[in-house]
Amino acid sequence: MNNPDIRRWVILLAIGLCAYWMVQAWVGYQRAKNPEDYRGTPAPSIETNGGTENTTVPTDLVNNEGNVNTANEGDVPDASLVAPQRPTESNTTTDIDRDFIQVTTPLLQIWIDPLGGDLVGAKLPKYPVSLQDPNVPTTLLDKRFGRTYIAQSGLYEQNGASQQPPKPVFNYAASSYEIAEDASEDTLDVVLNFERDGIQFYKTYVFRKDRYDIQVRYDVLNNTTQTYNAAYFAQIRRDGGPPDGVKTGFFRPPAYLGGAVTTPEKRYKRLKFKQLRENDFAIRGIQGGWIAFLQHYFISAWIPPQDSTYSYYAGQLSSGEYRYGFTGPLQSIAPGASGAYEATFYVGPKRQKYLSPLADYLSLTVDYGFFWWLSVPMFAVMEWIQSWAVNWGLSIILLTIIIKTILFPLSEMSYRSMARMRKLTPQIKRIQEKFGTDRQKMGQEMMALYRKEKANPLSGCFPMLLQMPVFFALYWVLIESVELRQAPLMLWIQDLGAMDPWFILPILNGASMFLMQRLNPPMADPMQQRVMMIMPIMFCVICIFMPAGLVLYWFTNNLYSMGHHYFALKKAGAT
């Protein structure tokens, strides 16, 4: 394969990548444009009354005693995952009003529904939706018209009945709780309770002022003469629509949206919407583990105690919503005794330092893709640099220089090969002019020239191919890391996770690519020369829609490569 053939394949590869990015961007754009097409049946709306959010429970969920049935599809897991019994439906006539319980910590704003003690709202004050709206926090959990994203937990009882007990409306001491930044206490307990047939139930949420994980504990006091048997379950219910306020860059591939779980066979297994529309997921007998719902930068996850075995499940409900959950082992509480059930719920950013202590492999939800084994150490180095540089943009620049320095030998081989090919350009042109109509003879003469001058046109390509995994690994680090979201560089770039608002970096990057081409051997084919001249413009347009952090890496990489390439050409006498 001669040098022009190599260039042709490189051009085709670049065009193919551009086409892939365009298709991915179109899918993301359509999701953002028509979210209704990806959502299930709307949830009950939340109205605002005097500054307090409240909702009215539909009449078909309430029984004559004022308690709410669990017959609503999806409120409890399939009975086969817990016990032989399966809940059945019942009709009711009573209506019930209730307020949500609001909990505020320095990191979280949480709303708890007394109906079942479900978490129906979660906002992140430290992560505003945009720099233009710094006082509007990002919303994760949500329950309103057209949106369902809630976290449920409860006890699945083995009571010999044909249906589960009514879903309770918990009692609570206050409608709002708060733990301030400067509070002397580090934790806040929100206790809900109800009593049924002589059994007292306490559902306690334990919040910490400096953490995003919430402990959810059930304490049961059995004051009856019979043994109480129940299993703990917890799940996330979510419609299939895109997150609110998420903007997909035109050439940026859409981030993964869906569930994930850890299994003995696969440490990080995606549970995609499409898969669950076709088949439910269920796995039993898992030691420890976790199950989560992911979106770009953020995650919600249920993590049970890691010293027991659990069943994990996921599937689509008839309403169109999806659920991801687990069930624990059956526990028995003797008459006059008490028992406890617990799990941890995490809702917040996908940051490894928060996720790693909670469970093994939970940090893999920071999804770096196929080359995660390269991405993880890259991010660790970048985070270490940022710890003393105090600027993520500077951290990207220094990490790029470190990586390019480590790969210096491979780049040196490539540039030496290009320098030799550049020196042979006049002779190659003469061969092409002499044997232009006889491609077989032209190829033979070129191979003879390469052997004579000890040059190999492919030797410049292999080192570049070996560097591709490093490029893709760093690409996903810069795309996936929430630390770069709304992180400033300097001057006009105040968000490394968003596109450059003034397009300065993309233009500089395109100019650097054009200058790099001038250092490469000129191509004999005029058509290929024109295509190569267009390539910097194409990539300039692509970079306009890329995150500024990624374009900064690309630009720094080009500057380093230009200096190295020029040095190699000068050393070989090819300048």
SEKOLPA-24218 format. One record per residue (C-alpha): residue in one letter; x, y, z. Coordinates in steps of 0.001 Angstrom, whole numbers, plus 500000, padded with zeros to 6 digits. Layout:
# residues N
aXYZ/...
***
This chain:
# residues 575
m500000500000500000/n501582503299498930/n501436506597500777/p498467508084498839/d496463504924499612/i497175505345503301/r496025508955503167/r492871507939501383/w491972505481504146/v492707508083506796/i490360510512505025/l487635507861504780/l488046507074508493/a487722510763509395/i484611511136507239/g483142507998508831/l483711509379512335/c482046512638511346/a479047510727509981/y478812508674513190/w478849511788515368/m476182513395513201/v473877510358513505/q474386510187517280/a473728513901517582/w470541513625515513/v469205510920517850/g470002513062520893/y468433516114519265/q465220514242518507/r465008513012522100/a465429516513523430/k462984517945520889/n460200515382521412/p460478514086524988/e456838513023524983/d457696510225522572/y459988508652525170/r457867508979528300/g455265506766529820/t451903507603531321/p452007510926533222/a452211510793537006/p449795512695539254/s450485516393539115/i451936518354542014/e450299521646542724/t451735524533544710/n449583525841547515/g451004528621549642/g454555527563548864/t453964523957549976/e453927521191547365/n451083518738547731/t449250516170545694/t445925514386545772/v445880510625545770/p443655509040543099/t440576507385544618/d441453503939543313/l444461503820545658/v442644504398548975/n440640501933551040/n437796502538553455/e440108502683556479/g442008505630555020/n445072503602554112/v446353503341550578/n446594500041548752/t449775498743547170/a447787497472544248/n449095500258542038/e451194498390539531/g454888498622540193/d454691499778543828/v455964496393544997/p458186493854543215/d456980490672541614/a456038488145544280/s458292485504542723/l461263487602543811/v460204487658547460/a457531485178548534/p454845482868547081/q452072485454547455/r451315488052544800/p449440491351545412/t445991491718543864/e443952494771542973/s441112496247545002/n438777499158544433/t438183501962546940/t436100505087547244/t437807507386549751/d440035510345548864/i442891511633550971/d444999514818550957/r448532515135552290/d451534517418552194/f455033516395551240/i457765516459553864/q460672518682552826/v464229517984553989/t467064520425553297/t470779519755553734/p473776521656552330/l473904519124549471/l470302518011548981/q466709519178548860/i464453516149549343/w460675515689549314/i459138512658551038/d455603511492550343/p453843510265553511/l452086507789551235/g454463504861551594/g457323507168552603/d458473507405548969/l461154509871547890/v459373511912545220/g461689514897544808/a465444515552544909/k467356518664543924/l471093519367544082/p471847522964545215/k475581522542544525/y474826521741540881/p472716524503539272/v471097523766535936/s473318526373534276/l475672529220535044/q472951531573533803/d470574530209536482/p472850529677539494/n469932529624541935/v468018526886540112/p469332523489541272/t469438520411539083/t466426518166539626/l466770514403539759/l463845512761541543/d460587514287540389/k456883513515540404/r454650515787538422/f452555515789535265/g454499514086532473/r457404513065534716/t457964510125537080/y461299509575538761/i460875508371542346/a462564506067544867/q460359503601546727/s461096501224549574/g459021499077551874/l458351495667553392/y456946492783551403/e455050490684553933/q454601486950554000/n451279486815555766/g449382484042554047/a446925486499552505/s446184486803548820/q447273490421548731/q449708492768550415/p448505495031553261/p447398498538552350/k450109501018551523/p450332503167554655/v450101506900555087/f452853507592557613/n452570509974560554/y455338512547560966/a456352515180563518/a457099518099561160/s456528519032557543/s460049520400557079/y463512519548558374/e466843521249557824/i470478520710558665/a472483523864557987/e476035524175556699/d477275525486560036/a475198523132562185/s477021521373564997/e475177518126564246/d476429516063561339/t473279513953560912/l469543514490560712/d466937511784561361/v463491512061559795/v461219509506561441/l457887508368559987/n455613505918561748/f452302504077561659/e450661501187563502/r448677498290562071/d447106495393563953/g449386495799566970/i452594496123564948/q454455499427565047/f456472500512562023/y459116503242561994/k460682504351558735/t463733506528559347/y465687508553556808/v469178509458558046/f470741512443556261/r474335513654556609/k475195517247555887/d478289516425553788/r477069513315551929/y474665512437549148/d473839508943550426/i470792508510552652/q470276505623555028/v466723504252554879/r465849502052557845/y462688500188558874/d462269499338562564/v459426496965563360/l458075496320566873/n455910493213566942/n453398493566569800/t451253490667568575/t451224486982569445/q452249485882565960/t455587485956564173/y455965488781561664/n457658487788558365/a458718490333555774/a461426491119553231/y462829494546552464/f462474495850548927/a463602499077547302/q463266500326543750/i463579503279541409/r460657504090539124/r461397506233536078/d459670507204532846/g461615506866529624/g462003510567528851/p465262512512528735/p466349514505531804/d464915518006532043/g467151520796530827/v469782518531529258/k471140519914526007/t472907517549523638/g475732518998521574/f475197518544517850/f478325516419517392/r478473515094520939/p477225511505521321/p474255511375523707/a475141510185527199/y473738506896528433/l470292507092530021/g469059503962531745/g469688501463534507/a472724499513535625/v473479496665538002/t476472494640539144/t476480490861538722/p479045488098539326/e479530487777535569/k479732491501534820/r480828494160537298/y478892496848535455/k475901495762533382/r473645498210531617/l469880497690531757/k468730499647528731/f465178500780528061/k465117498844524793/q466160495602526466/l463539495948529193/r460814496623526625/e461550493175525233/n462329491176528377/d462330491752532124/f465590491351534012/a465913489273537197/i468858487706538995/r468844485980542384/g471292485057545085/i473652488018544664/q476001488777547551/g475809492516548236/g475600494495545008/w473652497564543908/i471199498773541266/a471116502271539797/f469623504654537286/l472091506760535291/q472028509952533310/h474786512299532209/y476769513392535267/f474217512142537841/i472978508905539377/s470478507444541810/a471210504045543314/w469964501587545917/i472734499840547868/p471659497145550362/p473928495918553189/q476751494015551560/d476767491033553949/s473560489367552685/t472213487989549412/y469581489730547293/s467471489440544173/y467702492238541614/y465061492997539027/a464160495498536313/g461406495807533756/q458824497960532028/l455378498404533533/s452169498503531504/s452068502269532161/g455258502641530128/e457392503422533180/y460464501427534151/r461542500138537534/y464890498993538883/g465058497386542316/f466092494666544719/t464489492456547357/g466230491208550484/p465992487964552409/l462905487138554424/q463288488083558102/s461169486877561005/i460356488926564108/a459062486933567047/p456111488105569164/g457166490872571540/a460470491364569687/s461739493997567296/g463707493886564077/a465283496202561554/y465623496367557775/e467840498879556014/a469465500012552793/t471285503053551444/f469972505346548732/y472374507581546821/v471163510512544733/g473720512945543401/p476689513448541088/k478690510592539597/r481861511248541573/q484132508330542318/k485102509594545771/y481440509450546844/l480541506166545127/s483552503950545812/p483048503684549615/l479403502598549249/a479852499345547317/d482280497500545097/y482154498550541441/l479598501300542022/s482209503785540791/l482057502044537385/t478802503925536820/v481131506788535907/d481002505160532501/y484295505582530664/g483415502987528055/f485585500181526695/f488873501796527685/w487855502439531310/w491041500721532489/l492966503589530906/s490445506296531795/v490444505594535539/p494182506240536079/m494004509231533705/f491284510826535776/a493189510051538992/v496210511933537627/m494054514821536415/e492331515034539811/w495716515028541570/i496922517880539345/q493750519840540041/s494245519412543802/w497244521774543667/a496628523628540384/v493026524498541495/n491913524762537868/w490494521915535839/g491488523614532580/l495121523769533666/s494792520158534806/i493673519152531286/i496641520977529734/l499186519396532079/l497630515922531723/t497843516257527928/i501519517179528165/i502187514235530493/i500449511780528150/k502228513152525078/t505550512915526912/i504893509272527856/l503985508517524223/f506997510466522946/p508828507340521633/l505808506278519564/s505343509790518190/e509070509992517456/m508861506857515297/s505894508281513408/y507496511678512790/r510817510156511718/s508916508084509174/m507061511191507929/a510379513051507674/r511840510298505502/m508726510270503348/r508908514064503026/k512507513799501711/l511331511203499178/t508443513341497908/p510284514691494790/q511274511177493733/i507772509824494335/k506313512592492177/r508700511706489342/i507665508040489527/q503982509020489519/e504478511281486498/k506442508607484631/f504128505637485351/g500846507434486017/t498853505192483663/d500479501939484781/r499628501586488442/q501228498167488773/k504574499409487457/m504273502580489566/g503742500471492662/q506748498314491918/e509000501348491412/m507783502923494672/m508448499741496626/a511926499589495141/l512493503209496209/y511282502461499739/r513660499475500020/k516569501494498706/e515981504402501113/k514882502115503987/a511562503910504294/n508222502349505212/p505052504368504578/l503160502237507139/s505673502863509935/g504154506288510461/c500645504865510850/f501187502091513380/p502444504379516182/m499421506639515638/l497062503649515799/l498677502542519062/q497853505963520508/m494157505763519578/p493101503907522793/v494715506675524820/f492811509318522841/f489449507573523276/a490098506921526977/l490858510594527606/y487905511609525420/w485499509760527742/v487202511142530835/l486530514666529594/i482973513858528447/e481850511881531512/s483518513629534463/v481008515754536376/e483962517653537884/l484341519489534561/r480686520507534510/q480534524301534966/a484257524324535874/p485970527490534577/l489226527801532667/m489709531574532471/l488343534657530739/w485446533734528456/i485469529969529191/q483520529496532411/d482241525969531714/l484634523296530447/g481683520915530056/a479884523205527564/m480787524512524130/d483019527578523780/p480535530490523677/w482824532622521495/f484159529763519285/i487743530905519911/l489099527493520917/p487538525674517918/i489007528254515533/l492437527983517152/n492188524208516991/g491297524299513283/a494239526643512619/s496613524312514470/m495395521355512376/f496017523363509193/l499571524173510334/m500188520517511168/q499193519539507643/r501845521891506282/l504458519819508099/n503292516569506509/p504544515358503109/p502455516926500314/m500062514584498562/a500477513929494862/d496748513568494096/p495177517057493671/m491776515760494808/q493251514389498027/q495049517681498568/r491741519553498342/v490040517099500718/m492863517455503220/m492528521228503023/i488831520873503952/m489515518593506935/p490599521403509341/i487407523282508488/m485289520181509132/f486915519542512484/c486607523214513351/v482840522945512841/i482707519731514878/c484649521331517739/i482189524220517898/f479646521808519415/m482131519876521559/p482755520605525265/a485413523276525707/g487456520895527867/l487749518400525019/v488671521106522494/l491275522423524948/y492821518949525091/w492776518684521299/f494364522113520849/t497070521414523451/n497757518064521807/n498140519754518401/l500554522373519732/y502711519706521381/s502596517551518237/m503546520471515989/g506586521264518092/h507626517615518178/h507014517164514464/y508997520259513531/f511863519088515742/a511846515656514023/l511815517233510546/k514659519579511419/k516698516738512905/a516212514695509733/g517042517650507472/a513599517591505856/t512575521191506648/
***
